[in-house]
Amino acid sequence: MADQIQQLQEQVLQARSNGQALNIVGGGTKSFMGRPASPDAGTLSLTGHTGIVEYHPVELVLTVRAGTPLKDIETALAEHGQCLHFEPPRFGDGSTIGGILACNLSGPARPWSGSVRDQVLGVRLLNGKGEHLRFGGQVLKNVAGYDVSRLQAGAMGTLGVITEISLKVMPKPATTVTLMQDMALDEVIHYMNQRAGEPKPITGACWVDGKVYLRLAGAHSAVEATAEKWSGEVMAQGDQFWQQVRDQQHDFFKDSAAPLWRFSVGSAAAMPALEGPWLLDWAGAQRWYRGEATLSDLEPLARAAGGQVSLFRGGDRTGEVMHAQPEPLKTIQRRVKNSFDPDGLFNPGRLYSWL
């Protein structure tokens, strides 16, 4: 483990002095997300800023440096029968916890276990003035004003350099079972929402290639009783399926060169009228679509479904890739950005062209 905060701080101060922007990089596994990094920016790497700072298994709290690989965190947690309940996706062995928070990524259990944003208790970060600041702490409590720790989720590094994160951790479930059955797309939205609304130990609901998958996890007795009551075939390789969906290693994500779009919508909303392959996760609240389209064409469909759409992977990334924001929200985001990064050093244009 290594604490490189002094080197990182010096690099930020030097960049500010030179008026040079910085592209913040961890393991580099999520470089395809957002808009392209500025070609004139320098690179601020956190790959050496690693290690577990504090871990209290009894209190279910972990504090770790932002450059720490997810695989190292999971190994440490597994020794105590614990895990990150939001199931962070990883797009390579180098995936880091800082990148997961910056990109606001959560896995199949998100509707039931919460997102990475929900699990963050506190952060430390370098602002655009080179100041090393602390927000939040290591206990769950009410926060007055901006909850800056959670504000980092999805900011993609535009608000500062995350150096340290405190997270809630949870025990691993005793038993996990996945049920699979054939079902048409026009039936599955109602079915998944109906199952998700029952007081059962469900932790995953996904549809792809004409089949619906439900994951049950928790106490052995509750899981077995529900599996016997619900229809569906028990999958022998259920854990592998959910891992492939989480990490976008399923054939749906690999088989096409077409752009990948992410719809975040109301789980019970009707399907948008689009031709092409779909994968539905989070009981219908997260919908992945493969197809040639433009953001301006898809935004009205996402709004009609009660949500937003973004270009997640591939396609033309020179324009906007995130759902358009109303002017009042743009004003707020610019003010927040200016408070943390007055000189616009960090990841300029990575989230939006105007930020």
RONU-236863 format. One record per residue (C-alpha): residue number from 1; z, x, y; residue in one letter. Coordinates in nm, 3 decimals, padded with zeros to 5 digits. Example, Ala and Ser with C-alpha at 12.3 -4.5 7.8 and 13.67 -1.06 7.14 Angstrom:
+-----+---------+---------+---------+----+
|   i |       w |       u |       v | aa |
+-----+---------+---------+---------+----+
|   1 |  00.780 |  01.230 | -00.450 |  a |
|   2 |  00.714 |  01.367 | -00.106 |  s |
+-----+---------+---------+---------+----+
//
This chain:
+-----+---------+---------+---------+----+
|   i |       w |       u |       v | aa |
+-----+---------+---------+---------+----+
|   1 |  00.000 |  00.000 |  00.000 |  m |
|   2 | -00.074 |  00.119 |  00.352 |  a |
|   3 |  00.022 |  00.013 |  00.702 |  d |
|   4 | -00.265 |  00.100 |  00.939 |  q |
|   5 | -00.153 | -00.103 |  01.236 |  i |
|   6 | -00.142 |  00.199 |  01.466 |  q |
|   7 | -00.503 |  00.295 |  01.389 |  q |
|   8 | -00.618 | -00.065 |  01.430 |  l |
|   9 | -00.435 | -00.098 |  01.760 |  q |
|  10 | -00.589 |  00.223 |  01.892 |  e |
|  11 | -00.938 |  00.105 |  01.793 |  q |
|  12 | -00.892 | -00.225 |  01.976 |  v |
|  13 | -00.768 | -00.048 |  02.289 |  l |
|  14 | -01.059 |  00.198 |  02.275 |  q |
|  15 | -01.311 | -00.083 |  02.234 |  a |
|  16 | -01.161 | -00.268 |  02.529 |  r |
|  17 | -01.179 |  00.044 |  02.739 |  s |
|  18 | -01.546 |  00.094 |  02.643 |  n |
|  19 | -01.637 | -00.272 |  02.677 |  g |
|  20 | -01.761 | -00.279 |  02.318 |  q |
|  21 | -01.735 | -00.586 |  02.094 |  a |
|  22 | -01.585 | -00.556 |  01.746 |  l |
|  23 | -01.696 | -00.709 |  01.419 |  n |
|  24 | -01.380 | -00.766 |  01.211 |  i |
|  25 | -01.438 | -00.698 |  00.841 |  v |
|  26 | -01.216 | -00.720 |  00.533 |  g |
|  27 | -01.376 | -00.692 |  00.191 |  g |
|  28 | -01.714 | -00.803 |  00.330 |  g |
|  29 | -01.754 | -01.078 |  00.069 |  t |
|  30 | -01.791 | -01.354 |  00.329 |  k |
|  31 | -02.037 | -01.182 |  00.563 |  s |
|  32 | -02.291 | -01.456 |  00.482 |  f |
|  33 | -02.072 | -01.718 |  00.655 |  m |
|  34 | -02.109 | -01.817 |  01.018 |  g |
|  35 | -02.369 | -01.672 |  01.252 |  r |
|  36 | -02.481 | -01.308 |  01.221 |  p |
|  37 | -02.253 | -01.039 |  01.359 |  a |
|  38 | -02.360 | -00.889 |  01.691 |  s |
|  39 | -02.580 | -00.582 |  01.623 |  p |
|  40 | -02.420 | -00.404 |  01.919 |  d |
|  41 | -02.064 | -00.452 |  01.792 |  a |
|  42 | -01.856 | -00.183 |  01.632 |  g |
|  43 | -01.681 | -00.242 |  01.300 |  t |
|  44 | -01.306 | -00.294 |  01.272 |  l |
|  45 | -01.223 | -00.266 |  00.902 |  s |
|  46 | -00.899 | -00.388 |  00.746 |  l |
|  47 | -00.976 | -00.267 |  00.394 |  t |
|  48 | -00.712 |  00.003 |  00.421 |  g |
|  49 | -00.445 | -00.222 |  00.571 |  h |
|  50 | -00.303 | -00.349 |  00.245 |  t |
|  51 |  00.013 | -00.419 |  00.051 |  g |
|  52 |  00.285 | -00.675 | -00.004 |  i |
|  53 |  00.542 | -00.649 |  00.276 |  v |
|  54 |  00.798 | -00.892 |  00.132 |  e |
|  55 |  00.806 | -01.122 | -00.168 |  y |
|  56 |  01.094 | -01.357 | -00.245 |  h |
|  57 |  01.010 | -01.544 | -00.567 |  p |
|  58 |  01.324 | -01.759 | -00.552 |  v |
|  59 |  01.243 | -01.870 | -00.196 |  e |
|  60 |  00.870 | -01.909 | -00.278 |  l |
|  61 |  00.763 | -01.694 |  00.019 |  v |
|  62 |  00.516 | -01.404 |  00.028 |  l |
|  63 |  00.437 | -01.176 |  00.325 |  t |
|  64 |  00.130 | -00.957 |  00.285 |  v |
|  65 | -00.101 | -00.741 |  00.496 |  r |
|  66 | -00.434 | -00.905 |  00.575 |  a |
|  67 | -00.654 | -00.651 |  00.396 |  g |
|  68 | -00.482 | -00.701 |  00.061 |  t |
|  69 | -00.725 | -00.812 | -00.213 |  p |
|  70 | -00.659 | -01.154 | -00.364 |  l |
|  71 | -00.659 | -01.005 | -00.714 |  k |
|  72 | -00.360 | -00.783 | -00.623 |  d |
|  73 | -00.168 | -01.080 | -00.482 |  i |
|  74 | -00.237 | -01.295 | -00.787 |  e |
|  75 | -00.125 | -01.017 | -01.021 |  t |
|  76 |  00.208 | -00.987 | -00.838 |  a |
|  77 |  00.260 | -01.364 | -00.833 |  l |
|  78 |  00.170 | -01.403 | -01.202 |  a |
|  79 |  00.456 | -01.172 | -01.300 |  e |
|  80 |  00.690 | -01.443 | -01.173 |  h |
|  81 |  00.488 | -01.739 | -01.300 |  g |
|  82 |  00.373 | -01.829 | -00.949 |  q |
|  83 |  00.041 | -01.878 | -00.769 |  c |
|  84 | -00.131 | -01.967 | -00.444 |  l |
|  85 | -00.154 | -02.346 | -00.478 |  h |
|  86 | -00.457 | -02.382 | -00.251 |  f |
|  87 | -00.666 | -02.186 | -00.505 |  e |
|  88 | -00.844 | -01.945 | -00.269 |  p |
|  89 | -01.214 | -01.899 | -00.354 |  p |
|  90 | -01.336 | -01.545 | -00.393 |  r |
|  91 | -01.699 | -01.437 | -00.360 |  f |
|  92 | -01.639 | -01.088 | -00.497 |  g |
|  93 | -01.366 | -00.851 | -00.617 |  d |
|  94 | -01.307 | -00.739 | -00.259 |  g |
|  95 | -01.203 | -01.081 | -00.127 |  s |
|  96 | -00.895 | -01.043 |  00.095 |  t |
|  97 | -00.623 | -01.282 |  00.201 |  i |
|  98 | -00.707 | -01.227 |  00.569 |  g |
|  99 | -01.066 | -01.334 |  00.513 |  g |
| 100 | -00.953 | -01.646 |  00.327 |  i |
| 101 | -00.739 | -01.754 |  00.623 |  l |
| 102 | -01.000 | -01.660 |  00.884 |  a |
| 103 | -01.266 | -01.866 |  00.703 |  c |
| 104 | -01.025 | -02.149 |  00.607 |  n |
| 105 | -01.124 | -02.150 |  00.240 |  l |
| 106 | -00.945 | -02.358 | -00.022 |  s |
| 107 | -01.029 | -02.445 | -00.382 |  g |
| 108 | -01.056 | -02.760 | -00.595 |  p |
| 109 | -00.685 | -02.851 | -00.565 |  a |
| 110 | -00.701 | -02.882 | -00.186 |  r |
| 111 | -00.655 | -03.266 | -00.161 |  p |
| 112 | -00.342 | -03.251 | -00.374 |  w |
| 113 | -00.191 | -02.908 | -00.305 |  s |
| 114 | -00.297 | -02.861 |  00.058 |  g |
| 115 | -00.525 | -02.606 |  00.226 |  s |
| 116 | -00.463 | -02.243 |  00.315 |  v |
| 117 | -00.382 | -02.372 |  00.665 |  r |
| 118 | -00.102 | -02.585 |  00.520 |  d |
| 119 |  00.049 | -02.291 |  00.330 |  q |
| 120 |  00.069 | -02.045 |  00.623 |  v |
| 121 |  00.420 | -01.994 |  00.759 |  l |
| 122 |  00.349 | -01.715 |  01.005 |  g |
| 123 |  00.108 | -01.442 |  01.109 |  v |
| 124 |  00.098 | -01.119 |  01.303 |  r |
| 125 | -00.218 | -01.034 |  01.492 |  l |
| 126 | -00.366 | -00.800 |  01.749 |  l |
| 127 | -00.496 | -00.976 |  02.058 |  n |
| 128 | -00.775 | -00.856 |  02.284 |  g |
| 129 | -00.530 | -00.651 |  02.490 |  k |
| 130 | -00.420 | -00.455 |  02.184 |  g |
| 131 | -00.080 | -00.627 |  02.174 |  e |
| 132 |  00.067 | -00.680 |  01.827 |  h |
| 133 |  00.209 | -01.032 |  01.833 |  l |
| 134 |  00.411 | -01.237 |  01.585 |  r |
| 135 |  00.379 | -01.614 |  01.544 |  f |
| 136 |  00.574 | -01.841 |  01.311 |  g |
| 137 |  00.800 | -01.685 |  01.051 |  g |
| 138 |  00.892 | -01.709 |  00.686 |  q |
| 139 |  01.034 | -02.062 |  00.675 |  v |
| 140 |  00.875 | -02.402 |  00.717 |  l |
| 141 |  00.986 | -02.555 |  01.048 |  k |
| 142 |  00.858 | -02.766 |  01.332 |  n |
| 143 |  00.655 | -02.585 |  01.595 |  v |
| 144 |  00.642 | -02.679 |  01.962 |  a |
| 145 |  00.308 | -02.637 |  02.138 |  g |
| 146 |  00.023 | -02.451 |  01.964 |  y |
| 147 |  00.090 | -02.361 |  01.601 |  d |
| 148 | -00.086 | -02.029 |  01.644 |  v |
| 149 | -00.046 | -01.928 |  01.280 |  s |
| 150 | -00.250 | -02.223 |  01.162 |  r |
| 151 | -00.488 | -02.192 |  01.455 |  l |
| 152 | -00.627 | -01.882 |  01.283 |  q |
| 153 | -00.758 | -02.093 |  00.992 |  a |
| 154 | -01.131 | -02.120 |  01.042 |  g |
| 155 | -01.139 | -01.918 |  01.366 |  a |
| 156 | -01.340 | -01.650 |  01.181 |  m |
| 157 | -01.168 | -01.369 |  01.366 |  g |
| 158 | -01.260 | -01.490 |  01.714 |  t |
| 159 | -00.896 | -01.521 |  01.826 |  l |
| 160 | -00.767 | -01.183 |  01.718 |  g |
| 161 | -00.722 | -00.939 |  01.431 |  v |
| 162 | -00.494 | -01.094 |  01.169 |  i |
| 163 | -00.277 | -00.810 |  01.037 |  t |
| 164 | -00.009 | -00.988 |  00.835 |  e |
| 165 |  00.035 | -01.332 |  00.679 |  i |
| 166 |  00.340 | -01.516 |  00.541 |  s |
| 167 |  00.258 | -01.785 |  00.287 |  l |
| 168 |  00.426 | -02.042 |  00.069 |  k |
| 169 |  00.374 | -01.985 | -00.303 |  v |
| 170 |  00.436 | -02.225 | -00.591 |  m |
| 171 |  00.509 | -02.217 | -00.966 |  p |
| 172 |  00.209 | -02.231 | -01.198 |  k |
| 173 |  00.171 | -02.566 | -01.376 |  p |
| 174 |  00.303 | -02.574 | -01.732 |  a |
| 175 | -00.008 | -02.745 | -01.875 |  t |
| 176 | -00.365 | -02.798 | -01.759 |  t |
| 177 | -00.625 | -03.029 | -01.917 |  v |
| 178 | -00.977 | -03.113 | -01.797 |  t |
| 179 | -01.150 | -03.440 | -01.890 |  l |
| 180 | -01.529 | -03.469 | -01.875 |  m |
| 181 | -01.764 | -03.765 | -01.909 |  q |
| 182 | -02.117 | -03.871 | -01.812 |  d |
| 183 | -02.141 | -04.070 | -01.490 |  m |
| 184 | -02.415 | -04.154 | -01.240 |  a |
| 185 | -02.386 | -04.041 | -00.879 |  l |
| 186 | -02.383 | -04.399 | -00.750 |  d |
| 187 | -02.073 | -04.475 | -00.959 |  e |
| 188 | -01.869 | -04.159 | -00.925 |  v |
| 189 | -01.741 | -04.192 | -00.565 |  i |
| 190 | -01.549 | -04.511 | -00.646 |  h |
| 191 | -01.433 | -04.371 | -00.980 |  y |
| 192 | -01.294 | -04.044 | -00.839 |  m |
| 193 | -01.118 | -04.218 | -00.552 |  n |
| 194 | -00.967 | -04.470 | -00.790 |  q |
| 195 | -00.831 | -04.195 | -01.015 |  r |
| 196 | -00.711 | -03.986 | -00.719 |  a |
| 197 | -00.512 | -04.283 | -00.591 |  g |
| 198 | -00.311 | -04.321 | -00.910 |  e |
| 199 |  00.035 | -04.160 | -00.937 |  p |
| 200 | -00.081 | -03.911 | -01.199 |  k |
| 201 | -00.083 | -03.528 | -01.213 |  p |
| 202 | -00.445 | -03.491 | -01.100 |  i |
| 203 | -00.539 | -03.162 | -00.930 |  t |
| 204 | -00.918 | -03.167 | -00.941 |  g |
| 205 | -01.204 | -03.419 | -00.925 |  a |
| 206 | -01.562 | -03.295 | -00.927 |  c |
| 207 | -01.910 | -03.429 | -01.008 |  w |
| 208 | -02.220 | -03.225 | -01.085 |  v |
| 209 | -02.530 | -03.262 | -01.304 |  d |
| 210 | -02.449 | -03.619 | -01.405 |  g |
| 211 | -02.096 | -03.545 | -01.525 |  k |
| 212 | -01.755 | -03.606 | -01.369 |  v |
| 213 | -01.466 | -03.366 | -01.428 |  y |
| 214 | -01.101 | -03.452 | -01.375 |  l |
| 215 | -00.828 | -03.189 | -01.397 |  r |
| 216 | -00.469 | -03.274 | -01.485 |  l |
| 217 | -00.196 | -03.015 | -01.428 |  a |
| 218 |  00.182 | -03.022 | -01.434 |  g |
| 219 |  00.454 | -03.103 | -01.683 |  a |
| 220 |  00.329 | -03.116 | -02.042 |  h |
| 221 |  00.448 | -03.472 | -02.107 |  s |
| 222 |  00.286 | -03.613 | -01.791 |  a |
| 223 | -00.045 | -03.436 | -01.850 |  v |
| 224 | -00.069 | -03.537 | -02.215 |  e |
| 225 |  00.022 | -03.900 | -02.145 |  a |
| 226 | -00.241 | -03.927 | -01.871 |  t |
| 227 | -00.510 | -03.755 | -02.081 |  a |
| 228 | -00.452 | -04.009 | -02.359 |  e |
| 229 | -00.474 | -04.301 | -02.117 |  k |
| 230 | -00.781 | -04.191 | -01.922 |  w |
| 231 | -01.130 | -04.177 | -02.070 |  s |
| 232 | -01.321 | -03.854 | -02.112 |  g |
| 233 | -01.366 | -03.563 | -02.347 |  e |
| 234 | -01.116 | -03.276 | -02.327 |  v |
| 235 | -01.300 | -02.958 | -02.223 |  m |
| 236 | -01.227 | -02.645 | -02.422 |  a |
| 237 | -01.337 | -02.426 | -02.128 |  q |
| 238 | -01.192 | -02.636 | -01.849 |  g |
| 239 | -01.028 | -02.346 | -01.664 |  d |
| 240 | -01.357 | -02.156 | -01.663 |  q |
| 241 | -01.540 | -02.457 | -01.514 |  f |
| 242 | -01.296 | -02.489 | -01.221 |  w |
| 243 | -01.309 | -02.116 | -01.157 |  q |
| 244 | -01.689 | -02.130 | -01.141 |  q |
| 245 | -01.677 | -02.421 | -00.895 |  v |
| 246 | -01.409 | -02.247 | -00.687 |  r |
| 247 | -01.596 | -01.918 | -00.663 |  d |
| 248 | -01.946 | -02.072 | -00.638 |  q |
| 249 | -02.050 | -01.919 | -00.969 |  q |
| 250 | -02.157 | -02.252 | -01.118 |  h |
| 251 | -02.530 | -02.286 | -01.183 |  d |
| 252 | -02.556 | -02.537 | -00.898 |  f |
| 253 | -02.480 | -02.259 | -00.651 |  f |
| 254 | -02.689 | -01.992 | -00.823 |  k |
| 255 | -03.007 | -02.170 | -00.933 |  d |
| 256 | -03.171 | -02.240 | -00.600 |  s |
| 257 | -03.292 | -02.039 | -00.302 |  a |
| 258 | -03.266 | -02.347 | -00.080 |  a |
| 259 | -02.999 | -02.346 |  00.195 |  p |
| 260 | -02.650 | -02.461 |  00.096 |  l |
| 261 | -02.493 | -02.726 |  00.321 |  w |
| 262 | -02.128 | -02.829 |  00.322 |  r |
| 263 | -02.036 | -03.187 |  00.411 |  f |
| 264 | -01.668 | -03.251 |  00.488 |  s |
| 265 | -01.646 | -03.631 |  00.498 |  v |
| 266 | -01.437 | -03.932 |  00.407 |  g |
| 267 | -01.388 | -03.924 |  00.030 |  s |
| 268 | -01.496 | -04.288 | -00.012 |  a |
| 269 | -01.799 | -04.265 |  00.220 |  a |
| 270 | -02.140 | -04.362 |  00.086 |  a |
| 271 | -02.373 | -04.078 | -00.008 |  m |
| 272 | -02.617 | -03.967 |  00.264 |  p |
| 273 | -02.979 | -04.058 |  00.193 |  a |
| 274 | -03.102 | -03.710 |  00.104 |  l |
| 275 | -03.326 | -03.598 | -00.179 |  e |
| 276 | -03.201 | -03.295 | -00.367 |  g |
| 277 | -02.915 | -03.167 | -00.584 |  p |
| 278 | -02.550 | -03.239 | -00.499 |  w |
| 279 | -02.210 | -03.117 | -00.615 |  l |
| 280 | -01.911 | -03.331 | -00.514 |  l |
| 281 | -01.562 | -03.178 | -00.501 |  d |
| 282 | -01.221 | -03.284 | -00.367 |  w |
| 283 | -01.274 | -03.637 | -00.512 |  a |
| 284 | -01.575 | -03.674 | -00.283 |  g |
| 285 | -01.434 | -03.531 |  00.040 |  a |
| 286 | -01.626 | -03.203 |  00.007 |  q |
| 287 | -01.994 | -03.241 | -00.079 |  r |
| 288 | -02.234 | -02.954 | -00.134 |  w |
| 289 | -02.606 | -03.017 | -00.082 |  y |
| 290 | -02.902 | -02.792 | -00.160 |  r |
| 291 | -03.210 | -02.860 |  00.047 |  g |
| 292 | -03.438 | -02.764 |  00.332 |  e |
| 293 | -03.309 | -02.943 |  00.642 |  a |
| 294 | -03.194 | -02.883 |  00.999 |  t |
| 295 | -02.845 | -02.917 |  01.135 |  l |
| 296 | -02.963 | -03.172 |  01.391 |  s |
| 297 | -03.101 | -03.389 |  01.109 |  d |
| 298 | -02.783 | -03.375 |  00.901 |  l |
| 299 | -02.521 | -03.417 |  01.175 |  e |
| 300 | -02.584 | -03.794 |  01.222 |  p |
| 301 | -02.550 | -03.844 |  00.845 |  l |
| 302 | -02.220 | -03.654 |  00.842 |  a |
| 303 | -02.085 | -03.851 |  01.139 |  r |
| 304 | -02.179 | -04.178 |  00.967 |  a |
| 305 | -01.974 | -04.061 |  00.667 |  a |
| 306 | -01.675 | -03.988 |  00.889 |  g |
| 307 | -01.701 | -03.610 |  00.895 |  g |
| 308 | -01.899 | -03.296 |  00.973 |  q |
| 309 | -02.162 | -03.072 |  00.819 |  v |
| 310 | -02.226 | -02.698 |  00.835 |  s |
| 311 | -02.483 | -02.455 |  00.702 |  l |
| 312 | -02.269 | -02.262 |  00.456 |  f |
| 313 | -02.511 | -02.019 |  00.296 |  r |
| 314 | -02.876 | -01.919 |  00.346 |  g |
| 315 | -03.121 | -02.083 |  00.583 |  g |
| 316 | -03.189 | -01.997 |  00.947 |  d |
| 317 | -02.864 | -01.862 |  01.091 |  r |
| 318 | -02.997 | -01.756 |  01.431 |  t |
| 319 | -02.909 | -02.095 |  01.579 |  g |
| 320 | -02.587 | -02.291 |  01.536 |  e |
| 321 | -02.453 | -02.327 |  01.182 |  v |
| 322 | -02.141 | -02.533 |  01.258 |  m |
| 323 | -02.132 | -02.903 |  01.347 |  h |
| 324 | -02.176 | -02.953 |  01.724 |  a |
| 325 | -01.856 | -02.999 |  01.922 |  q |
| 326 | -01.806 | -03.240 |  02.215 |  p |
| 327 | -01.777 | -03.080 |  02.560 |  e |
| 328 | -01.401 | -03.148 |  02.602 |  p |
| 329 | -01.330 | -02.967 |  02.275 |  l |
| 330 | -01.559 | -02.680 |  02.375 |  k |
| 331 | -01.356 | -02.640 |  02.694 |  t |
| 332 | -01.031 | -02.622 |  02.498 |  i |
| 333 | -01.174 | -02.371 |  02.251 |  q |
| 334 | -01.301 | -02.148 |  02.533 |  r |
| 335 | -00.960 | -02.155 |  02.701 |  r |
| 336 | -00.781 | -02.067 |  02.377 |  v |
| 337 | -01.029 | -01.785 |  02.314 |  k |
| 338 | -00.975 | -01.650 |  02.665 |  n |
| 339 | -00.597 | -01.655 |  02.617 |  s |
| 340 | -00.616 | -01.438 |  02.305 |  f |
| 341 | -00.928 | -01.235 |  02.377 |  d |
| 342 | -01.001 | -01.231 |  02.753 |  p |
| 343 | -01.276 | -00.969 |  02.725 |  d |
| 344 | -01.454 | -01.137 |  02.434 |  g |
| 345 | -01.416 | -00.839 |  02.201 |  l |
| 346 | -01.371 | -01.011 |  01.867 |  f |
| 347 | -01.663 | -01.146 |  01.662 |  n |
| 348 | -01.860 | -01.281 |  01.963 |  p |
| 349 | -02.093 | -01.564 |  01.866 |  g |
| 350 | -01.988 | -01.557 |  01.500 |  r |
| 351 | -01.847 | -01.911 |  01.500 |  l |
| 352 | -02.059 | -02.064 |  01.780 |  y |
| 353 | -02.317 | -01.907 |  02.008 |  s |
| 354 | -02.109 | -02.017 |  02.308 |  w |
| 355 | -01.778 | -01.866 |  02.189 |  l |
+-----+---------+---------+---------+----+
//
